[in-house]
């Protein structure tokens, strides 16, 4: 009966409107023919006197011109209707070429005009509300005093309401309702109060006295609603405002003894639809907003006082579709103009979305929120999922000609995903039933909850793909939705429901295989349809690769999954090279990020410390090979972002791979557990500094993630400095006697501790050409310091071994070696300056030589004895003489190069 009632309202209204329009058109046509017999003269008609209306009225161009006789006048716009072309319909225009913007309902000038009108005529509204309350309180008074029977009370209320309606209509017909009439607004006052009284009487008969059942009550309210719509055609907006407010408030005033107020959802839905129909006829705009706001508000109050969530969802579903179809009075909506999402990139010349578009968007947001927030109620999850699917399919198929509503499909899609996540977080009935399927009976049939959700998502994706093949202004956007929605649902199911724990990895992986097959099918269809334009083909191919990766993630072990991801990244690069698919760069970039995550976090560095060596070599060596191979495949293509990602990943992952291999090799050779040793901290610092350099290199590529690159580089650099400081302090062999240096002189654990991080910083300085000079200086100083410290430790270890590293004294050969080393380094820098013409190197060489001179005169003179002291000063003198000649030669050579 409820469904029949919802069908009857628009049917009755449509018949009344079309009959009234047809009658008026015939009358006007007859008058025009009688007064203008000359066919060459234009058919004109004088517009009837315009009825005075509230200043808040906002005329909206909300529906296209309806087919009518040539020269007839539209009863709403009061203007001549142009002949309708019978030619072939033109394609749907894109949103950016849509017509002028619709009226803005609550502008400041209209709001000020409304306040001014209310200040002058507020007593009419109060009068209408008082009359409506009089009828309601009359029923309550008869109840409290037991004056008349329940049937008589209801009949009396009906008679009172009908009398008010008749009185209002009599005044309107006899004396008028115009602004200049003495009886202005009185007809609307009486009729609106009568409508409210009629609604209240029928509610009383059903909810207070059980005189009629829900079906009879709904039929009665349908008739009252139809009466309100018809009256709204002739009356001003006061009737609509008071009627809607009064009808919404009547149940609150009446109260009732029923424990379940859920039937009121149908009542509020009917009143809301009535307001939408009245507004669709008269185009007051604000009446629709008032109806929807009050409809959702009162329904929420009913839900809070015990109404069932399922009925609230049914209300929201009906109202969402009504808010799309009724304002334009079209069963198949054709909203044109600007989409809501285009406001984000709005320019001065771009019109605002028209009022029906804004109305549909706001209602869809409210309805999707109702579905998502109430889905955790008992037995409401599947109702919510079903309603959201109706929204997606309705906006995709039913509203396929509504250009301005295309982006609204995102709302139920997001709601669908969040509803799935909320069901798991709240451990709802559907989730609990799924997870406990085998708790008592391991031989039970496989639970189908996840399969049903996955199937619905896949069906929605296929519907979007169908839309992308049809007549649409944005086929690429629909194709993107088709290839994104089902994979997104599968990922959220994996994150929240974790189906493999219940139905097993292979059964869940089979779902991913089906998804990949569907995406391959779509890629093939797009390739046949689009020809050389391969954007949609690339999107479907990316989705297929992602589905394959997702299935491998479910089924394979950690190492196998890493290898599989490497294969998919390389395959994407090969497909791009073969078929010229630039969007493959997105998949490659994301794949590189995922591989980096697996190397660092999952299974991560902690796994690499103890896992079998063969697995470590595969897990860390394969990504390096995949990045290098992919970079080779893209060498001739203009793919700056993926090539930069691959290049930085190849170097950083290569450094991490060598660091991990070096760590495990030292452990294997020495048989010593290196955890928390000085070289463990040095290798750890090297890994994180490599990641920092990678982010800095990617920052140079630009893009919207530059801020994120800076933040990540700062985080990685900070993490890398912590183990390096530990290696320089607590685990420094010069300060701790417990630190054992493993290996031969010059080739020992001091190199991975101090020299390797310095090499990483130097590589970053040399490879990143766009690195600012200040940042190069910041990296160069620590690199030089670490390398120098490593050299000092190597010399000391060579002469004193492990036992003498932490001693306080030095021996004469050690001091002499320091001096000779400084002189050799200074000479090398001077020679390099001569080859490269870099004057900075010459100055650096002179500084180091100066340090050697200071050391000899202030340190060696007291620390060396005998012939060692003689050789030290002799070597210094000869070296300085030769270096002075070399410095002079370099200066002259640099001057000649600059002059030339």
ABEGO torsion letter per residue (X at the ends): XAAAAAAAAAAAAAAAAAAAAAAAAAAAAAAAAAABABAABBBBBBBBBBBBBBAABBBBBABBBBBBBBGBBBAAAGBBBBBBBABBBBBBBBAAABBBBBBBABBAAAAAAAAAAAAAAAAAAAAAAAAAAAAAAAAAAAAAAGABBAAAAAAAAAAAAAAAAAAAAAAAAAAEABAABAABGAAAAAAAAAAAAAAAAAAAAAAAAGABBAAAAAAAAAAAAAAAAAAAAABBAAAAAAAAAAAAAAAAAAEEABABAAAAAAAAAAAAAAAAAAAAAAGAGAAAAAAAAAAAAAAAAAAAAGBBAAAAAAAAAAAAAAAAAAAAGBABBBBBEBBAAAAAABBAABBBBBAAAAAAAAAAAAAAAAAAAAAABBGAAAAAAAAAAAAAAAAAAAAAABAAAAAAAAAAAAAAAAAAAAAAAAGBAAAAAAAAAAAABAABBBBAAAAAAAAAAAAAAAAAAAAAABBBABAAAAAAAAAAAAAAAAAAAAAAAGAAAAAEAAAAAAAAAAAAAAAAAAAAAAAAAAEABAAAAAAAAAAAAAAAAAAAAAABBAAAAAAAAAAAAAAAAAAAAAAGBAAAAAAAAAAAAAAAAAAAAOAEAAAAAABBAAAAAAAAAAAAAAAAAAAAAAAABBBAAAAAAAAAAAAAAAAAAAAAAAAAAAAAAAGBBABGBAAAAAAAAAAAAAAAAAAAAAAAAEEAAAAAAAAAAAAAAAAAAAAAAAAABAABAAABAABBBBEBBGBBAAAAAAAAAAAAAAAAAAABAABBAAAAAAAAAAAAAAAAAAAAAAAAAAAAEAAAAABABBBAAAAAAAAAAAAAAAAAAAAAAAAAGBAAAAAAAAAAAAAAAAAAAAAAAAABBEAAAAAAAAAAAAAAAAAAAAAAAAAAAAAAAAAX
